[in-house]
Amino acid sequence: MTEPLVECVPNFSEGRDPEIIGRITDAIQSVEGVKLLDVDPGKATHRTVVTLVGPPPQVVEAAVRAARVAAELIDMAHHQGEHPRFGAMDVCPLVPVAGISMAETVTYAHELARRLGEEVGLTIYCYEHAARRDDRRNLAAVRAGEYEGLKEKLADPRWQPDFGPAVFNARSGATAVGARNFLVAYNINLNTTSTRRANAIAFDVREKGRKKREGNLLTGPVVRDGDGREVWIQGSLKSVKAIGWFIREYGIAQISMNLTDIATTPIHVAFDEVCRAAAVRGIRVTGSELVGLVPLQAMLEAGRYFLHKQQRSVGIPDRDLVRLAVRSLGLDELGKFQPREKIIEYAMEKKTGHNLVDLSLKDFVFATAGESPAPGGGSVAAAVGALAAALGTMVANLSAHKRGWDDRWEKFSGWAETGKASHDRLLALVDEDTEAFNAVMEAFRLPAGTS
């Protein structure tokens, strides 16, 4: 089973003092099981965006520790920056990555909000999926008035905080805690240097679209409705923000996209739609670029998508699905795509070197034959079962591609997926059985009466 993972992206109102930023990130890294993925300070915004990932309880603990340091070291009474803000830890969203639903993520967001209020003494508003009232779903509404208007806001009964003191704290301000979908920053490369043409493609596909104009689409008067509001022509992709720009370093134009809900518009759908829109304008997509990290599931879905278009079986190993996704999306065009660095679950993997499944077959046999009672029958049975499931998967994959059976490929592909899921689970049980046995033996060694 997939270990639950959440991403946390706290924004701190300090972007100029490396010592303070370092103290905050040290607090995060003091929690075992949490991985610090990125630290992005901005001098003009006077703000640092931190990205961490891990199991939900550990991530909540890391966020609380970071908030405590921020509240101690950052004084909002002296803060000036270009970005909207109202607190030392300004916003702190949790994002489901793997093995966890949005509803479960919201529960952890509320637990984080409660602890920040009770343990750190912060004034907390909950937003997006974690909002406890509909009028607080939008972060901009929650942060309206910013720090300078916070004292007056707290005096308004409509803006009592969700957690923590309803009293203005001049030093720490307030914090917005949320739960949101995973955001993927994704750039698509074009065989043009024209920012104008790149923007035209971006306007074609982004959800917001473009303003509707009379006559000439570029310079004609903007069409307005009966209430005088501008009329917009919606783009083709939901949950997508996009602009066109020129990257001097690469000498190409790109479509720079934020995919705000990859369940609605996955990476591969955005890629193919930009290919279509670019072709209409005589432009070719040459590759793409992922900025930051991406969940494994997004890459696996992309691999399956491109296999499905070829009418090929999708029941192949994850590494092959990822390799196909990288090749199909052109993620290697501007630099080598490193799955172990760019895919969250792979970046989180513990390199212990003690997993039985990582041994050679010979070493696994020798480990089983040794004087230790583990690995034992359970691990061996799981290993044999995994091999049996792999053989069944192989037969299904071969059948899906057999000449004369083209109309049955989806049926065999489905069986291959079932087989793959079975051998993946059985492989996991090889180590889980031994770990369970060792835990029981440790329990037997405890003094009598230990609870």
N, C-alpha and C positions, 0 to 999 in steps of 0.2 A: 504494500500500500504506500502511496505517496505521502511523505511527511508534510504536514501543513507548513507552508511558508508564506509570510507576508513581507511586503516592502514597506518601509516607513521613510517619508521624505520631509523631515522637519526643516523649517526655514528660520534661521536665527538673525536677529537684527544687529549683526556685527560682521562687517566684511573687510575691515582694515587692520585689525590687531591680530596677528598670527598666534600670539600667545593665548588669547582668549579662545580663539577658534580651536587651538590645539587642546586646551583644557576640556572643551566640550566633546571633541572627538575621542579624547582619552577616556572620558566617562562612558561613552558608547562602547568602546573596545574593551572595557573592563568586564563586560557581560559575556560569559562563555556561551558560544553557540551563535553569536551575532557576528555578521560580516559587514564591515564598513566598505561600501562599494565606491562611493564618490564623495568628494568635498569640493564644492564650487563657490569660492568667495568672489564677491563683486565689490569693487571699491566705490564705483559711482552709486550703486544701489545701497551700499553699506549693509550688505545682506549676504549670508552664506547658506547655500542649499546643500544639505547633507542627505545622502542616500544610504540606508542600511537595510539588511534583509536577514531573516532568520525565523525560527519557530515563534508563533505569536506571543506566548508568555515572556520569552526572553526579549523580544523586540519591545514590548510594553515596558519592561524593566529598564532597558537601555534608554528609551525615550524619557522616562521619569528621571533617570540619573542626569541625562543631558539637560533637561529642563531645570533641574535644581542648580546646576552649575551656571546656566544662562541667567537665571534669576538672581544669582549671587554676583555675577561679574558684569552684566549689561545694565546700564542705566538709561531707560527710555527717555528720561527728562532731557537728555543731551543728544538724542539721536536725530540725525538728518540724513535722508537718502532719497533717491529718485523713485524707489518702489513703494507702493502703498503698504502700510504696516500699522499695527496697533499693539504689538507686544514684543518682549525680549525673545521668547519662542513664539514667533508670530503665527505660524500655521504648522500643523502636524497631522498630515493624512496617513492613514493605513491603507494599503493596497493589497488585495488578494493576489497571490502569485501562483500557488499550486496547492492542491489538496484541501482547499478551504473555500466555502461559499461567501458571497457578499454578506448574507445575513449573519454568519459567524464572525466575519470581520467587523461588522457593526458592533457586535457584542464586545469584542476586544477594544474597539474605539471608545465605547462608553466606559469600559473598565479603565482605560488610560485616562479619559477625561476626569473620572471620579478621583483617581489617584493624584492627578496633577492638582486638582482642587483641594483635596484633603491633606496630602503629604507635602506639597510644594507651596500651597496657598495661592495658586493662580486662579484668575477669573477665566472661566471656560465657556465658549460657545461651540455647539456642535453643528456641523454643516454637511452638505451633500447627502450621501446615503445615511450618515449618522445623525442627521438633523432630527430633532424631536418635535419640530414644528415646521410646517411647509414654508413659512416665510423666512426660514433660516437655511434653506437648502443651498442658496447661492452665496458663495464666499464673499462676493463683492457687497452684497446686502449686509452680511454679518460685519464686515470690516468698514462699512460706510462711516465717514466721519474720522476714520483713522484714530491714531493715538490722541491727537489734539481734541477730538470730540468725544473721547471715551467717558470722561467724567460726567458730561451732560447725558450721554447715552445711558449710563448706569442709573441715573436718576429717573429715567423713564420706565414706568412699570412694564411696558411692552418689551423692554430689552434687559430684563433680569437674566443673569447668566444661567446656563444649564447646570453647571457645577461650579463649586468654589465660591469665594466671597463676592457679594454684590457691592463691593466697596472699591473705589478707585485706588489703585496702587500705582503711584507715580513712577516707581522704579521699573516694575515688570510689566505694566499694562495688562493686556488680555491675550488669550491664546485661542485660536480656532482649531478644534480637533475634528477630523473628518474621516470618512471611508469613501474611497472613490475607485473607479476602474483603473486598470493599468494603462498608463499612457506610453505609447511608443513614438519616439522621435525618429522619423524615417525620411531619408532624402533619396530621390530618384534622379539618376543622371541622364542628361540629354546630349545629343550630338549637335548642340548649338551653343553659341555664346550669347544669344539674345535673351536678356532678362524680360523684355516685353513679351516675347513669345512664350517663355516659361510661365510668366504670370497669367497669360491667356489660358494655358492648359490648367494651371492651378485653379483659376476661377471656374473652369468647366467642371472640375471634379469636387471641389470643396463643398461642404454642406451649405455654407452661407451663399455660395454662388457669386453673382455679380449684379450690379444695379441695372435695371431695365431702362433702356434709353430709346428715345424716338429717332428713327432714321439711322444715322451712323452709330454703330455700337460703341465706338470709342469716344466720340465727342458730342453726340447728340444730347439734347436736354433729358434729364432724368425724369422718368415717368412717375407720377404721384397718384395716390389713391384719393378717394373722396374726402378723406380727412387730412390731406396734404402730406401724408407720409410717403417716403420713397418706396417704390416697388422693386423687389429683388427677384431675380431668376435663380431658383435653387439649383445647386450643383448636383452631381450624380451620386456622391458618396456621403452617407450619413456618418456622423461622429468623426468628421475629418476637417481639420483646419489646414490651410495650405497657402503658400506664396511661392513666387518664382524668384530666384536670385542667381547671381554669377559668382562663382568661386574662383578667385584669381589663382589660388594655389594649384588647382587642377586644370584651369583654363576651360571650364565648362559651365553651363547653366544647369541648375537643379530645380526640381520641385521639392521644396522643404515642407514636410507634412508632420502634423501631430495627429496621431490616431488615438482619439480619446476613449474609444471603446472597441477593442479588437475582437470582441464577440460579435459586434454589429458589422464592422468593416475590418476583417483580418488583413494582415500584411499582403498576402498574395492577391487578394481582391483589389486592394489599392494599386498594387503594381500593374496588374492586368488592365485596370481601367485607365491608368495613366498611359499605358502603351496604346490603348485604343484612341484616347483623346489626342495624344501626340501625333499618331499616324494621320488623323484627320487634317492636321495642320502641317503635314509633310515632315515631321520630326520623328526621329527614332530614339527610343529608350535604349541605353547602352549598358545599364547596370543600376545598382542602388547601394545605399549605405545605411546601416543601423547606427544611430547615435545612442550610446549607453547600452544597457543590457536588455535582454528580451526573455520572456518565459519560454521554457522548452516546448510547451504545448503549441505556441505560435509557430515555431519552426516545424514541428511534426505535422501540423495541419497544412502548412505550405507544401511540404513534401508529398503528403497524400493528395492534395489538390492537383499537383502537376502529374502525379502518377495516374490519377483518375481521368484526367484529360487525355492521357495516352491509352486509356483502357488497360492499364496494367494493375496487377495485384498490389494492394497497399500494405499487406501483412509482412513487411520486411523489417529488419532491425532499425532501432532509432537512429543509430549512427548513419545508416544509409539514407534514411528519410532526411536527416539534417544535411547530409552531403548534397542530396538532390535539390533541397531548398536553396542552399547557398549557390549552387550552379545555376539554377533556374532564375533566381532573383538577381544574379550578377553581383553578389555581395563581395566578391574578391576583386572587383575591377579597380578600386582605388587603394587597396591594401589587403593583405592577407586576413581573411576572416578566421578568428580563433574561437571555435566553439567553447573551449574550456574557459575562456575569458569573457565571452559575450553572452552566454546563456546562463541565466541565474542559477538554475539547479546544478549545472556543472561547476560553476564557480564556487558553489557552497559545499561541494563534495569534500568530505574529510579524506585526506590522503594518509590513512593510517598504515596501509601496507599489511594489515592483519586480516583482511577479508578472505574467507576460504575461496570464494568464487574468483578471486584474483590469482589464485595459485595455478600453476600448470597442472595438467591432469596427473602427471607423475608425482608431483609434490602433494597433491590432494590424496592420492592413494597412500603415499608414505605417511602423511599425517593421520589418516584413518587407521593405518596398521600399527601406529606407535603405541606406547604404554598409556597415554592419556585416554580417558573414556570419551572424550569429545575431540573431533567430530565422531558421531556415532550413527546409529541406524537411521535416525530422522534426517540428518543432513545427507547421508548417502541416498536415501529414498528420494529426497527432493532433487538431488542431482540427476539420478536416473530418470525421474519423472520429467525433468526439464529436457533431457535428451530425447525422450520419447515424444514430448510435445513438439520439439524442434523438428523431428522427423515428419510428424503429421503436417506441420506448417510447410515444410519443404514440398511435400506431395501436393498440397493445395496450391502453392505458388507455381509449381511446374504445370499443374493442370490448368491454371488460369491462363497460361501462355501457350497451351497446346494448340497446334494447328487443327482447325475444324471445330474447336470448342469456343470460338470467339464470342458467341452469343451467351456463353455461360461464365464469362470471366468474373462478373460481379459476385456470383454465387461462391466461386472458389476463393475470391478475394476475401469475402466475409469469413469463410472457414480459416483462411490464413491469419486474419486478424484475431480470431478466437484462439488459435494455436499460439500466436505470439504472446497474447495476454497471459495464457497459461504458463508458457515457459519463462516469462518474465517473473511471474509470481512465484513459481517453483524455485527459480534461482535465488530470489530473495529469502525463501525459506531455508536454503542451505545454511546461511549464516544465522538466521533467526532461531533455528532449532538449537544450534550450539550455544548461542547467547542465552537462550532460555535455560538450557541445562546448566550452564555455568552459574547463572543467577540462583538457581535452586541449590546448587552445591555451596555457594556463598552463604545462603540463608541457613543451611544446616550447620555451618561453622559458627553462627552467632551464639552468644551465651544463652543459656536457658532463661526464659522469661522475657527476652527481648521482644519489644512490640514494633 
